[in-house]
Amino acid sequence: MEHFRNESDLLGTLQVPQNAYYGVQTQRAIDNFKISGQTLSSYPQFIKALAVVKKAAAKTNYELGLLDENLYKMIAETCEELIDGNLHEQFPIDMIQGGAGTSVNMNANEVIANRVLEKLGKEKGDYQYCSPNDHINLSQSTNDAYPTSLKMALLSMNLELVEKLRKIVEAFREKGKEFAPVIKMGRTQLQDAVPMSMGQEFEAYAATLEEDISKLNANANLFVEVNMGATAIGTGLNAPVGYANLCAKNLAQLTGFSVISAPNLVEATPDTGAYVIYSSALKRLAVKLSKICNDLRLLSSGPRAGFFEINLPPMQPGSSIMPGKVNPVIPEVVNQVCFKVIGNDLTVTFAAEAGQLQLNVMEPVLSHSIMESMIFLGNAMDTLREKCIVGITANKEACLNMVRNSIGIVTALNPYIGYKNSTEIAKEALETGRSVYDLVLERRILSEERLNEILDPANMLKPHQPM
């Protein structure tokens, strides 16, 4: 049988589970916000970032003479426990909530305070010895602690996401090397274009994704500017002189990031521009990944009535009614992840636009959307790399036969026989089903030796001087 303790706040008294480290304000959030089913405990990097910010704040308060040494050390030790992954189950509130993140901030304040009370040999909820508001939240407001914690979380999560991106870039690059000898037709508007190597195609995938590493890092770098010390609206009410810069310095030491205090705290408190631009980088990556997955599905289509240029690793039976069918389920799931990320970016845009006067109260859905996109993209890239890319094989003969039978190779003849002759040959080949090669020889436009040299697929993969 569960036991409860009574805690009180502005609205009155509420029962809280006796063994819970959270308190009355967290309990109200549990009761009020049953929205997404995704709790703060589902995002450990956010909890760790909250703990880092609370530790930096405590250190700053101690250095400015506002917190005694013993209590500071206990708060710091408790924050380290959270950073190490302990007590994360004590953050049960929904990620989407009203209150501009107050519930998240108070959840952290209450858990840290009650753990400190336990260390002191006191009962949970005996806040005269360590208060969520008077000690853990000292010199702070939700309006500076919450966004600063979010930024620290996003900086850490960006490191993980970029590492996953590097790995998938390398996987495509390795396939590019493996497929370098495979000659195939390139296509524009789904029509035959000119020959290329499959290696060039896969190296292009690596190159387009590699560009996003610098974009993500550059945009994430905007998160190093924080508004700690702004308190409620940026005026710094209830924070001592020097708190903002000293707290930023302590945060930089604790995180290893180049954290600085925003030059204008009134501007920084409602500003969500950094989130908008970082989310746009996530969207850009999603768009590129989705396009690549579209290509992989097309290139593997068939096996008898499609492109059939590559084989994707078979992951599961593809139909409950069609025997032998295997579907490209991994690219399909990555496509769907990308759609979700694109939608989340729109949510971030609306949430950022909804700021009013000195605060943006929509930061909870903004933070949830960005972190969800980062986790989804990271998992999707790992899945695509491990279960698809590394196992792709090329159907070399099928690719070469399409090159030999394609009308598109007539483009290579332009510099030698002129556009008009090339067009006539292409038209006849299309109407009769005969090959470009045979028609050129029949019309005695070029000798067989020279034609072989011009139409050697290897000669059509890069710029060269006309022969």
C-alpha positions in Angstrom: 0.0 0.0 0.0 1.5 3.3 -1.1 2.1 6.0 1.6 1.9 9.7 1.0 3.2 12.9 2.5 1.5 16.2 2.4 3.1 19.2 0.7 1.7 22.7 0.1 2.1 25.5 -2.4 0.2 28.6 -3.5 -2.9 26.5 -4.4 -3.0 24.5 -1.2 -2.0 21.1 0.1 -1.5 18.0 -2.1 -0.5 14.4 -1.4 2.8 13.3 -2.9 4.1 9.7 -2.8 6.2 9.3 0.4 9.2 7.8 -1.4 9.1 10.3 -4.3 12.0 12.8 -4.5 9.8 15.2 -6.4 7.3 17.4 -4.7 4.0 19.2 -4.9 4.6 21.3 -8.0 5.8 18.2 -9.9 2.7 16.3 -8.7 0.5 19.1 -10.0 2.2 18.8 -13.4 1.7 15.0 -13.4 -2.0 15.5 -12.7 -2.5 18.4 -15.2 -0.5 17.4 -18.2 -1.4 14.0 -19.6 -0.6 14.9 -23.2 2.1 13.1 -25.2 3.0 10.2 -23.0 6.6 11.1 -23.4 8.1 12.2 -20.0 11.1 14.2 -19.1 12.7 10.9 -18.0 12.7 9.8 -21.7 15.2 12.6 -22.4 18.2 11.9 -20.1 20.4 14.6 -21.7 17.9 17.2 -20.7 17.9 15.9 -17.0 21.7 15.9 -17.0 21.7 19.5 -18.4 19.3 20.6 -15.7 21.7 19.2 -13.2 24.7 20.9 -14.7 22.9 24.2 -14.7 21.8 23.8 -11.1 25.3 22.9 -10.1 26.8 25.9 -11.8 24.1 28.1 -10.2 24.9 26.7 -6.7 28.7 27.2 -7.3 28.0 30.8 -8.3 25.8 31.4 -5.3 28.5 29.9 -3.0 31.3 32.0 -4.6 29.1 35.2 -4.2 28.5 34.4 -0.5 24.8 33.5 -0.8 25.1 29.7 -0.1 27.0 28.1 2.8 29.7 25.7 1.9 28.1 22.5 3.3 24.8 23.0 1.5 26.7 23.9 -1.7 28.7 20.7 -1.6 25.6 18.6 -0.9 23.8 20.3 -3.9 26.8 19.7 -6.1 27.0 16.1 -5.1 23.4 15.5 -5.8 23.7 17.2 -9.2 26.5 14.8 -10.0 24.3 11.9 -9.2 21.8 13.1 -11.7 24.6 13.7 -14.3 25.6 10.1 -13.7 22.1 8.9 -14.6 20.7 8.4 -11.1 17.1 9.3 -10.1 16.0 10.0 -13.6 12.8 8.0 -12.9 11.9 11.0 -10.6 11.2 13.1 -13.6 7.7 11.8 -14.6 6.2 14.9 -16.1 5.0 15.2 -19.7 7.3 16.9 -22.1 4.5 19.1 -23.4 3.0 21.3 -20.7 1.8 24.8 -20.0 3.8 27.2 -17.8 6.8 28.0 -20.0 8.8 25.1 -18.4 8.1 26.0 -14.8 7.2 22.3 -14.1 10.5 21.1 -15.5 12.5 23.6 -13.5 10.6 22.8 -10.3 10.8 19.0 -10.9 14.6 19.5 -10.9 14.5 21.8 -7.9 12.4 19.4 -5.9 14.4 16.3 -6.7 17.7 17.9 -5.8 16.3 19.5 -2.6 14.8 16.2 -1.3 17.9 14.2 -2.1 19.9 16.8 -0.2 17.5 16.5 2.7 18.0 12.8 2.7 21.8 13.3 2.8 21.2 15.6 5.8 19.2 13.0 7.6 15.9 14.9 7.2 12.5 13.9 6.0 11.5 14.6 2.4 9.5 17.7 2.2 11.2 19.3 5.3 12.2 22.3 3.2 13.3 24.6 6.0 16.7 22.9 5.7 16.9 22.8 1.9 14.3 24.5 -0.2 13.5 23.9 -3.9 12.9 27.6 -4.2 15.1 29.3 -1.7 18.2 27.2 -2.2 18.2 25.2 -5.4 16.5 27.9 -7.4 18.5 30.7 -5.7 19.3 33.7 -8.0 17.3 32.0 -10.8 14.0 31.9 -12.6 12.5 29.2 -14.8 12.9 31.8 -17.6 16.7 31.6 -17.4 17.3 28.1 -16.0 15.0 26.3 -18.4 16.3 27.7 -21.7 19.9 27.4 -20.5 19.4 23.8 -19.6 17.8 23.2 -23.0 20.8 24.7 -24.7 23.3 22.6 -22.8 21.2 19.5 -23.6 21.1 20.4 -27.3 24.9 21.0 -27.4 25.5 17.5 -26.0 22.9 15.9 -28.2 24.4 17.6 -31.3 27.8 16.0 -30.6 26.1 12.5 -30.6 24.1 13.3 -33.7 27.1 14.6 -35.7 29.0 11.4 -34.8 26.2 9.3 -36.2 26.2 11.5 -39.3 29.9 11.0 -39.7 29.4 7.2 -39.6 26.8 7.1 -42.3 28.9 9.4 -44.5 31.8 7.0 -44.1 29.5 4.0 -45.0 28.3 5.7 -48.2 31.9 6.6 -49.0 33.1 3.0 -48.6 30.3 1.9 -50.9 31.4 4.5 -53.4 34.9 2.9 -53.4 33.4 -0.6 -53.7 31.1 0.4 -56.6 33.7 2.5 -58.5 34.0 -0.1 -61.3 30.3 -0.5 -61.8 29.1 1.5 -64.9 25.4 2.5 -65.0 23.1 5.0 -66.6 22.5 8.3 -64.9 19.0 9.7 -65.0 17.3 13.1 -65.0 13.6 13.4 -64.6 13.5 9.6 -64.4 14.7 9.5 -68.1 18.0 8.1 -69.4 20.7 10.7 -69.2 24.4 9.8 -69.6 26.5 7.0 -68.1 28.2 7.3 -64.7 29.7 4.9 -62.2 27.7 3.6 -59.3 30.7 4.7 -57.2 30.1 8.3 -58.3 26.5 8.0 -57.2 27.3 6.7 -53.7 30.1 9.1 -53.2 27.6 11.9 -54.0 25.4 10.6 -51.2 28.4 10.8 -48.9 29.3 14.3 -50.0 25.8 15.8 -49.7 25.4 14.4 -46.1 28.9 15.5 -45.2 28.0 19.1 -45.8 25.5 19.0 -43.0 28.2 18.2 -40.4 29.5 21.8 -40.6 25.9 23.2 -40.8 24.8 21.4 -37.6 27.9 22.4 -35.7 27.7 26.0 -36.8 24.1 26.3 -35.8 24.6 24.5 -32.5 27.3 27.0 -31.7 24.5 29.6 -31.2 23.5 27.7 -28.1 26.6 28.8 -26.1 25.0 32.2 -25.5 22.8 31.8 -22.4 20.7 34.1 -20.2 21.5 32.8 -16.7 21.1 35.8 -14.3 18.3 37.2 -16.4 15.8 35.8 -13.8 12.2 36.6 -14.8 12.4 39.0 -17.7 16.1 39.8 -18.2 16.4 42.6 -15.7 18.2 40.4 -13.2 15.9 41.0 -10.3 17.0 38.9 -7.2 20.3 37.9 -8.8 23.4 39.5 -7.3 25.8 41.8 -9.2 28.2 39.7 -11.3 26.1 36.6 -11.2 25.4 36.4 -15.0 29.0 36.4 -16.1 30.3 34.2 -13.3 27.5 31.6 -13.8 28.3 31.5 -17.5 32.0 31.0 -16.6 31.1 28.1 -14.2 28.9 26.5 -16.9 31.7 26.6 -19.4 34.1 24.9 -16.9 31.5 22.2 -16.1 30.5 21.5 -19.7 33.5 22.1 -21.8 31.4 24.3 -24.1 32.4 27.9 -24.7 29.4 29.3 -22.7 29.0 33.0 -22.6 26.5 35.4 -21.0 24.2 37.1 -23.5 25.1 40.7 -24.0 21.5 41.8 -23.6 19.5 39.6 -21.2 16.2 41.3 -21.8 16.6 40.4 -25.5 17.9 36.9 -24.8 15.1 35.8 -22.5 12.2 35.6 -25.0 14.5 35.0 -28.0 14.2 31.6 -29.7 16.1 32.3 -32.9 18.8 29.8 -32.2 16.3 27.0 -31.9 14.7 28.0 -35.2 17.9 27.9 -37.2 19.1 24.7 -35.6 15.8 23.0 -36.3 16.1 24.2 -39.9 19.5 22.3 -40.1 17.8 19.2 -38.9 15.1 19.7 -41.5 17.7 20.1 -44.2 19.4 16.8 -43.1 16.0 15.1 -43.1 15.2 16.3 -46.7 18.6 15.0 -47.9 18.2 11.6 -46.2 14.7 11.2 -47.5 15.8 11.9 -51.1 18.6 9.3 -50.7 16.1 6.7 -49.4 13.8 7.5 -52.4 16.8 6.7 -54.7 17.6 3.5 -52.9 14.0 2.3 -53.2 14.0 3.1 -56.9 17.4 1.6 -57.7 16.4 -1.6 -55.9 12.9 -1.8 -57.5 11.9 -5.1 -59.2 13.5 -7.6 -59.2 12.1 -8.4 -62.6 10.0 -5.3 -63.4 12.0 -2.5 -62.0 15.5 -0.8 -62.1 17.1 -3.7 -60.3 20.5 -2.0 -60.2 21.2 -2.7 -56.5 20.1 -5.2 -54.0 19.1 -4.1 -50.5 19.6 -6.6 -47.6 16.4 -8.5 -47.1 15.1 -7.7 -43.6 11.6 -9.3 -43.5 8.9 -10.8 -45.6 7.1 -8.2 -47.6 3.6 -9.4 -47.9 0.9 -11.4 -46.2 -0.6 -12.4 -49.6 2.3 -12.3 -52.2 4.8 -15.1 -51.6 8.5 -14.2 -52.1 8.0 -10.4 -51.9 10.6 -8.5 -50.0 10.1 -4.7 -49.5 12.7 -1.9 -48.9 11.5 -1.5 -45.3 14.6 0.3 -43.9 14.5 3.2 -46.5 10.8 3.3 -46.0 11.1 3.8 -42.2 13.8 6.4 -42.6 11.5 8.3 -45.1 8.8 8.4 -42.4 11.3 9.6 -39.8 12.2 12.4 -42.1 8.6 13.4 -42.6 8.3 13.6 -38.8 11.4 15.9 -38.5 10.0 18.2 -41.3 6.8 18.5 -39.3 8.6 19.1 -36.1 10.5 22.0 -37.7 7.1 23.6 -38.6 6.1 23.2 -34.9 9.3 24.9 -33.8 8.6 27.7 -36.2 5.1 28.3 -34.9 6.3 28.0 -31.3 9.0 30.5 -31.8 6.6 32.9 -33.5 4.2 32.6 -30.6 6.5 34.5 -28.2 4.9 37.6 -26.6 6.5 40.5 -24.9 9.3 39.4 -22.5 8.9 35.6 -22.7 8.1 32.8 -25.0 5.8 30.4 -23.1 5.8 27.8 -25.9 9.4 26.5 -25.2 8.2 23.1 -23.9 6.8 22.0 -27.3 9.7 23.7 -29.0 12.2 21.7 -26.9 10.3 18.5 -27.3 10.2 18.9 -31.1 13.9 19.5 -31.5 15.0 16.8 -29.2 12.6 14.3 -30.7 13.9 15.2 -34.2 17.5 14.7 -33.0 16.9 11.3 -31.4 14.7 10.1 -34.4 17.4 11.2 -36.9 20.2 9.6 -35.0 18.3 6.3 -34.7 17.3 6.5 -38.3 20.8 7.0 -39.5 22.1 4.2 -37.4 19.4 1.9 -38.7 20.0 2.9 -42.3 23.7 2.4 -42.0 23.7 -0.9 -40.1 20.7 -2.6 -41.7 20.9 -1.3 -45.3 23.9 0.6 -46.6 26.7 -1.8 -45.5 24.8 -4.7 -47.1 24.0 -3.2 -50.5 25.3 -5.1 -53.5 25.3 -4.0 -57.1 23.9 -5.9 -60.1 26.8 -5.1 -62.4 25.6 -6.8 -65.5 22.1 -5.4 -65.3 23.6 -1.9 -65.0 26.0 -2.4 -68.0 23.3 -3.8 -70.2 21.1 -0.7 -69.6 24.1 1.5 -70.6 24.6 -0.5 -73.8 21.0 -0.4 -74.7 20.3 3.2 -73.7 19.6 6.0 -76.2 21.2 8.4 -73.7 24.7 7.4 -74.8 24.1 9.4 -78.0 24.9 12.5 -76.0 28.5 11.5 -76.1 28.4 11.7 -79.9 27.4 15.3 -80.0 31.0 16.7 -80.2 31.8 14.4 -83.1 28.7 14.1 -85.3 26.7 17.2 -84.3 23.4 17.7 -82.5 21.2 17.2 -85.6 22.7 13.8 -86.5 22.6 12.7 -82.9 18.9 13.7 -82.6 18.0 11.7 -85.8 19.8 8.6 -84.5 18.2 8.9 -81.1 14.8 9.2 -82.7 15.3 6.2 -85.0 16.6 4.1 -82.1 13.6 5.0 -80.0 11.1 4.2 -82.8 12.8 1.0 -84.0 14.2 -0.4 -80.8 17.6 -0.7 -82.4 20.8 0.4 -80.7 22.6 3.7 -81.2 25.8 1.8 -81.8 24.3 -0.1 -84.8 22.7 2.9 -86.4 25.9 5.0 -86.3 27.8 2.2 -88.1 25.0 1.6 -90.6 25.1 5.3 -91.6 28.9 5.1 -91.8 29.1 8.3 -89.7 32.1 7.0 -87.7 34.4 4.0 -88.0 33.8 1.1 -85.7 37.2 1.7 -84.0 36.5 5.4 -83.3 32.9 4.6 -82.2 34.2 2.1 -79.7 36.6 4.6 -78.3 34.0 7.3 -78.0 31.3 5.1 -76.5 33.6 3.3 -74.1 31.6 3.9 -70.9 34.8 4.6 -69.0 35.4 7.6 -71.3 32.1 9.1 -70.4 32.5 9.4 -66.7 34.5 12.6 -66.5 35.5 15.6 -68.6 38.1 15.0 -71.3 39.5 16.6 -74.5 37.6 15.8 -77.7 39.4 13.1 -79.7 
